[in-house]
């Protein structure tokens, strides 16, 4: 794909499998577009584990938490994903992160994320706004986890996990802000970050999991100047 191209997915379900690692998208301004008839990327099978800590392919407090399956990693300026369903991933969509942290202008819009540990996880250090808009998160442990700055999370819908499908004994959060956290391999352990100038608006959380937005920070991490407005927690 060249700069600015549209990559059009066909209709259907594409099985990446339990051992899949990230499909890395490297070309700037590329748009990944799902079919109007439905495009699903399927990672691994979600195990039925009574009393599982999380409703995701792998246990959060297990050593294989950072193992595949993984989905798509956006790494260049102004890349977009829209109209694609992701199911059964450790991380469905990753945005930025070292060594791509200074890129920006990403858009993840109109996608569905189901039965994954992380729906969207992003770290961007850019003055250009990145947008997470009109997505649906169902049975995800961490619907979206953001660090760095200039994100706008708007019009997203988060539904309560269904214990009949994915047994859990853990209260989930609407979203997560990261200012550095120990033991997470997508950040160097012990790194302190500044997470600022993000906007969260017009999001809806239903089903009794409305713990609001959690903040996870390493010592010295900072979360500041973030705006929360006009969201609904049922």
N, C-alpha and C positions, 0 to 999 in steps of 0.2 A: 504494500500500500504506500502511496505517496502522501505527502503533506495534504491534509484536507480531504482525503478520500472517505467515502462511506463504505464500510464493510457490512454487507447485508446478509444476515443469517436467514437460512431457510426455516420453514416451519418444522416442528418436531422436537424430539428429545434427544440430546447428545450426551452420552454417558462418558464422563471422564474417568471415573473409577476411583477406588480407594487409594491408589498410589499416585494420583495426579498431583503435579506441582503446578505453580503458576504459569499461565500463558502470559508472557510479558509483552506488552504493547509498547513499542519504542518510537513510533512515528508521530510527530506533533500533529494536532488538530484532526486526528483520525476519529471517526464516529463509528461505534459498534451498534448496529441497529437490529433489533429483533423483528421477526416476521409479524405482520398484523394477524396472522392465524395462530400465533403462539410459538415461542422459542424457549425451550428449557435446557439449561445446562445442569446435569446431574452429577454430583460428586459421589460420596460413599453412602452406604446404607446406614440409616440411623438405628442403632441398637436399642432394644427395649431392655433397659436395666432398671429394675425397681429400686427406688431410692437414689437414683443417679443424681449427682450434684447439679448437673445442668442438662438441658434438653438439647444435645448437640452430638455430632458424630463421635466425639471423644470426651472423656471426663476431664474437667477443668483441673483437678488436683492430681492428674495422672501424668507420668513422664512423657506420654506420647501426645500431650496437648498441642504441641507445635508441629505435629506431623501432618502430611497431606491427608485428605484431599484439599487442594486449593483451587481457586478459580482464575480470575483475571487480575493482573497487576498493571495499573496505568502509571506510566513513568515519564510522559512528555507533556509539554504545555498544551492546554485547551483540548485534551482528549475527552470524549463523551461516550457514555453507555446509556442506551435507552431501550425500553421494551423487551427486556430479557428477564426470564425467571431463573433463579439460582436455588438449588435444593441440595441439602446434604453435604455442606462444605465445612471444613475447619475455618477457612476464611474465604468468603465468596468473592469479594472485590477489595483489593488493596490499592491505595492511592498514595503516590509519592514515596516517602521514606528515603533514608540514606541509600545510595548517593543521589537520589532524585528529589530531595526535599525542597529545593529552591524552585521547582517547577510549580505551575499554578493554572488557574482557569479551568479546572476540571468540572464536568457535569455528570452526575448519576441521577437519571430521571426516569420515572415510570417503570421501575423494575420491581420484581417481587423476590423477596428473600425468605426462604422457608427452611426450618430444621437445620440451621447452621449455627456454629458457635459465634462467629463474627459475620454479620451481614456485610457492612462496609467498615473498613478500618483505614484511617487516613492520617498522614502527617505531612503537612505542607508548610513551608516557610516562605511565603510569597505575598507581595502586596496585591496580587490579582485574586479576586474572589473566586472560590470554588463552591459549587452548588450541589446540594443533596435535596432533591425535590420530588414530591408526589410518588414516593416509593411505599411499598407495603412490606411489613416485617411480621412474619407469623412463626411462632415456635423457635425464635432465635434467642440465644443466650444474651448476647450483646448486639442489639440491632445495629447501632452505629457507634463507633469509638473514634473520637477526633482529637488531634493534638496539633499544636502550631497555631496558625491564624488565618483569618479571612474566609471562614466557612459560613455558608448560609443554609441551614437545615429548615426547610419550609414545606408544609403540606404533607408530611409523612404520616403514615398510619402504622401503629404498633399494636398487635393483638396479643392477648394473653396466651401463653403456652397451653396446649391441650394435654393434660395429664394422661388421657386415654391413649394418646399417640406417642407422646414423648414424656415419660415419667420424670418428674422433677421434685425436689424438695427445697428449692431455692427461689427467692423472690427476685424477679428480673427488674431491670431499670429501663426507663424510656430511652436513655442514651447516656453516653459516657464521655467525659472530658479527661484527657490524660496529660499530666504534667511530669511524666516520667514514672516508671514503676519497676520494682525489682522483679527479676525472673522472666520478663517478657522478651523473647528473643528478637522481636522486630525492633526493639530499642536496645542499645547497649545497657547492660545492667548498671544501675546507679546513676544514669544520666538524668539531670534535672532540666526540664523544658519550661518555656514560657508559652502558655496557651491563652490567646487573647484576641479580641476584636472578632468574635464569632457571634452569629445571630441565630436564634432558635425561635421560630414563629409558626403559628397556625398548624402545629402538629397535634395529632390525636392519639391517645393511648387508651385502650379499652380492656376490660376483663379483670380488673382488680389487681393489676401489677404495677399500679402507678406510684412507684417510689420516686418519681422525678428523675433528675439527671444526677448520676453519681460522678464524683471527682476522685480520680486515683492519682496520687502524686508521690514522687520520690522526694526525699529531703532536699529542700532548696527549690523545688518546682513551684511554678507560679501560675495561677489561673486568675485572670483579671479582665475587666472591661468587656465582659460578654453580656449580651442582651437576650433576655427570655421574655416573650410576650405572646399573648393570644393563643395559648395552647390549651387543650382540653384533656383532662384526666378523669376517666370514668372507672 
